């Protein structure tokens, strides 16, 4: 999987979903800003991806969040606004 600096992404890791904007890549880590853990899509997966709306969002309260790319099983560019509010 190859993304570019500045891309907004939705990533599925082995156990979690994350959204964020790519700041940089360090070794096998991708560094996200405006990151959020998506605890629940709240909908059918297709509907969540199509609308960009989730059932439970936990924004990361730090300027950088590291995701190990070895744990990423799928991902896509995110065409929606990044979720920034806790719900």
ChimeraX attribute file (.defattr): number of C-alpha atoms within 10 A of each C-alpha:
attribute: neighborCount
match mode: 1-to-1
recipient: residues
	/A:1	8
	/A:2	5
	/A:3	15
	/A:4	13
	/A:5	13
	/A:6	13
	/A:7	16
	/A:8	24
	/A:9	22
	/A:10	24
	/A:11	23
	/A:12	17
	/A:13	17
	/A:14	11
	/A:15	8
	/A:16	13
	/A:17	19
	/A:18	22
	/A:19	27
	/A:20	28
	/A:21	23
	/A:22	22
	/A:23	19
	/A:24	17
	/A:25	17
	/A:26	10
	/A:27	8
	/A:28	12
	/A:29	15
	/A:30	19
	/A:31	21
	/A:32	27
	/A:33	20
	/A:34	20
	/A:35	27
	/A:36	23
	/A:37	18
	/A:38	23
	/A:39	15
	/A:40	16
	/A:41	18
	/A:42	14
	/A:43	12
	/A:44	9
	/A:45	11
	/A:46	10
	/A:47	13
	/A:48	15
	/A:49	17
	/A:50	11
	/A:51	10
	/A:52	16
	/A:53	17
	/A:54	19
	/A:55	12
	/A:56	15
	/A:57	22
	/A:58	17
	/A:59	20
	/A:60	19
	/A:61	12
	/A:62	10
	/A:63	10
	/A:64	17
	/A:65	19
	/A:66	17
	/A:67	16
	/A:68	14
	/A:69	16
	/A:70	10
	/A:71	15
	/A:72	17
	/A:73	12
	/A:74	12
	/A:75	17
	/A:76	16
	/A:77	15
	/A:78	18
	/A:79	14
	/A:80	14
	/A:81	11
	/A:82	19
	/A:83	20
	/A:84	16
	/A:85	11
	/A:86	12
	/A:87	13
